[in-house]
């Protein structure tokens, strides 16, 4: 009898230890920081892609049609209209040297009869040679975005921008919760030198009794950038007060790369890790700034750490392994980030990267119990 009681006691003790161990593991898992919201620059183009986006943590995503909207909703992701960029007949002007750089890294001088594959190979080689950073923070002084951006300063009465926003709002799939903003900035990371901009610049300098220095130009062009952003936000809110604005601040503004806390954007994506590898200390420092100082001017703004990633080993856009991605996610989490913005979005559902995002991001609502 005593032997039986001893066996029962041992079994109960073992069971108690196992339960306690499970509770300890569960508590540790709860304490492990994870991303609870992820804004993706991708599209839920089909059932499997939408499912994998949701599993990898995507909670907010732009949609282009009813099918994409339905898939986003089905998998618990918030759908948005996309994407607003400046418009109009005015094209940004840069210096002759900067324009020559754009021609070179864009392959505009190449024979148009060259096969596409060969042309792309030459362009990628040139971009690597010049350390082109695709609109991100410059590594060398001469670096200008290949793509053109309309001069928003010249849109003085906001009429062209208003027309573009009206079109996006009209064509948006019914039920979307907001709109994405992108490509609002200067292609040379400093300013535009068209006639209209230079006239406004000199009027600003004269009015404020300032010398024509780069520092004072930075003030002018920074103020114009902030003013345009906030005017666009105000217009959207006047038409759709319920809409949320999601923006990635791009291209980089050289004199103030983290100016997002001056904007009225609801979810303000600011780059903390670009497509090219940055030092972990820089990623940590930028993350803390984006998260901790987001509401210095507007109490409703949420700062979203933006991470750029490319999985192509042959592209001049940069390349990160899944292990390198994991290290960056760990750094962002350790620095207080609990939300993310990701581009290229499609990388999130690719093998190797998908598993890393699943490890550090909570799945979207409809899959959170799976």
N, C-alpha and C positions, 0 to 999 in steps of 0.2 A: 504493500500500500504506500509506504514511504517512497519507494522507488518511482511509483506512478505520479505521486504528488511532485516529486523533484522534476520529473520530465515535463509535467504540465507547467510548473513554475518557469523552467528554462525556456519553454516555448513562448510563454507570455512575455518573458523578458526580451527574447529575440524579436518578437513581434513589435514590442514597444520601441526597441532600438531602431527597427526598420522604419516605423512610422515617423520617429523623431528625425531620422536621417533624411527621409523624404521631405519633411517639413523644412529642414535646414537647407536642402537643395532648392526647394521651392522659394524660400525666402531669399536665397542668393540670386536666383533667377529674376525675382521681382526687383532686386536692387541693381541688377545689371542694366545700365542705361541703353535705351533703344530709341530710334527715330519713330515718332508717332504720326508724322505727317510728311509726305513727299510730293513735291510738285514736279511733274515730268514734262519735258519737251519731247513728246512723242505722240503717237495716235493709237487708239485701240482699234486697229484695222480689221481684226478678225477675232473669233472666239478664243482661240488659244493664246494669242498675243494679249488680249484683254485679261484673261485669267492669270497669265504669268506676270503681267504688270501688277495686278492686285496682290498676288502672292509675294512679289518682291517689295511691296510696301507703298506703291503709288496710291495716293488718295485724291490727287487733283490732276486733271489732264485736259488738254484742249481737244475739241472734236470738230470735224469738218462737215459731218452729215448726220442724218437720222440714225443710220446703222451704228456709227461710232458712239453717238449719244446713248442709244439703247444698251450697247455693250458696257459702256462706262457705268451706267446706272445699275445694270444687272450685277456687276461685280463690286458695287459699293464705292465707286470713284465719283468725285464731284466733277461734272463737265463744264468747260468754259469755251467761249468763242475765241478765235485766234485769227490773225494776230495783227495788232495795230502797230504801224510804223509811219513816220511822216510821209506826206505826199506833196504833190504840186509840181509846177514847172521849173522850180529852182533846184539846181544841183550844187552840192557843196564844191567849193573851189579850194585847192591847196597850192603850195608853191610849185614851180616848175620841177624842182628836184624831187619833191614828193610825188608828183604826177609821173615822172620818169620811173620811179621806184614801182609804182602801181602797174605801169605798163610791163615792166620786167617780170615781176612775180605773178602777173596775170597772164603772161604769154601773149600779149597783144601784138608783139612783133613777129611771132612765129608764122610760118607759112600755113595758111588755112587748109592746105591740101594734106597736111601731115595727118596720119592716122590718129584717132582719138587716144589710143593707148600710148603712143609715142609722145604725143603732145603733153598728156598728163604726167608722164615720167619726167619730162624736161621741167615742167612747172614745179613739181614736187622737189626736184633737185635744186632749183633756183630758190625756193622758199626755205629749204634747209640751209643753203649757202648764206642767205641774208638773215637767218634767224627770225623769220617772219612768225609772228605770234597770233595771227588770226583775230585781231581786235582786242586781245588781252593785254595785260601789262607788258610794256616793251622791255626787251633785254638789251637792245642797242638803240641808239638815238633815232636812226632812220627806220621807221616801221609804220606803214600806212595801210589801212584796211583795203583789200582788193575790191570789195563790193562798194558801190556808191550808196550814199544816203542823201535824201532830199534836204535842202536847207530849210530847216524849220524856223529859223530866225526871220527869213524873208517872208514867211507866211504871217505877215503882221496882223491881219485881222482874223487869223485862224480859219479862214474860209475853206482852204483846201483840206486841212486836217479835219474840219467839221464834216465835210463831205465824205471823207474816208471812214470816219467813225459812224456816221449815219448809215453808210452802206453795210458796214460790219454788223451793226446792231439790227438792221433790217433783215439781213440774211442769216443771222444767228439761229441755230436750231432752237425752237421753243423749249424752254426749261433750263437752258444753261444758266449758270450762277454768276457769271462774270466774264471778264475779257483779259487776255494776255497782251502785254506790251513788250516790244523788243526793238532793237536797232534804232534807238534814240540817243544820238551822240554825235561825235565828230570823227570822221574817218582818219584824221591824223592825230587824234587823241588830244588836240589842243583847241581848235576852232576852225571856223570857215572864213575864207578870205575873198568871198564874192563882193561885188560892189555894195550891195545892201548891207552886208555885215560890217564891212569896213567903215561905211558911213555911220552906222549905229555905234560902232566901237569908238570912233573919234568924237562923236557927240557925247558919249558917256565920259570919255577922258576929259573933255573940255568942261563939261558940267561939274565934274568933281575935282577939277584942277589937278589932274594926275598926269604923270609922264607916260609916254608910250613905251612901257617896259613889258617883258613877258609876265611878270608877276601881276601887273595891273590888267593885262589881257586875260590872264587866268580868272581874275575876279569877274570881269565882264562876261566871258564865255561860260563860266560856271553859273552865274546868275541867270543867264538866258536859258541854259539847259534846265535848271530847276523850275524856272517860270513856265517853260513850255510843258514840262511833265505835269505840273500842277494844273495848268489850264486844261490839258487833255483829261485829267482825272475829274476835274470839276464839270467838264462838259458831259462825260459819261454819266456821272452821278445826277446831273440835271435831267437826263433822259431816263435813266434807270437807277433810281436811288438804292435799289436792292442789290445792284451788281457789285461784286468785289473785283478789285483791280490787282492783277498779278503781273509783276514786271521783273525782267532781268536787266540790270543796268549794264548796257553794252552798246557800243564799244567802250573800253576803259577811258576815263577822263584822267589824263596824266597827273594833273596838279592836285587832284582830290579823288582818288579811286573809290573811296567809301563815302560818297556824298548822299547816300540813300536816306539818311535820317532827316534830310531837308524836304523830303517828298511826302505827298499825301497818299501814296500807294499803300493799299491794305496789306499786301504780301510782297515785300520788297526783297528780291533776290540779288544778293551782292556776292561777287566772286571771292571765295576763300581758298579755292584750289582749282587752278586752271587746267587745261588739257595737258600742258607741259608740267613736268614735276617741279613742285615748289618745296622748299624746306619745311619740315614739320613745324618749326617754330613760327614761321610766317603764317602757316595755315591756322595754327592755334591763336595767334595774335589777331588775325583778321576775323576769325570766328567770334572771339570774345567781343570785339568791337561791334560786329553786325548784330549780335544777339543782345548785348547789354546796353547799347546806345541807340537802339532803334526808335525809342519813343521820346527822344529829347525834345522834339518839336510837336509831334502829333501822338496823342495817347492811344490811338487805335491801330497804329502801324505795327506790323510784326516783321522783324528782320529774318530773312531766310538765307542761310548759308548755301551758296551755289557751288556745285562741283562739276567740272567739265571732264568728260572721259571719252577716249577713243580706243577701240579694241583692234584697230588696224595696225599691223606691223610695218606696212609699206607707205602709209600716209605721212605727209609732213605736218599733220595736225597733232602729232604726238602719240604716245602709246603708253598705257599703264597695264601691268599684269593684274590679275585678280588679287594677288597678295599686296601689291602696291595700293590698289583701291582700298583694301581692308585696312591698311595702315592709316590712310587718310580719313576714313570713316571713324576709326578709333580716336584719332586726334580731334576731330570735330566734336565727337561725343564728350571727350574728356575736357573740352573747352567750353562746354555748356550748350552746344547745339542739340536740339531735339527735333528740328525740322530740317528738310533738305530741298534743294532744287537741283535737278539733274538734266544734263544734256551731254552727249547724245542719248536720248531716252531709250532708243532701241537696244543699247548695250545692256540695259538692265535685265533684259530677258534672254541674253546670250549665255551659253554654257560657261560656267566658271564664275562669271560676274553675277549671274542670277542667284547663285547659292550664297555669295557674299552679301548681297542686298537682303536676302531672306534672313540671314543670320543677325543683321543689325537693325532691320526695319520691321515694325509691326505690320501684318497684312491688312489690306483694306477691309472696311466694315463687314461686307458679306462673307468674307473668308476668315475673319478673325477667330472663329471658333473651330477652324479646321487645322 
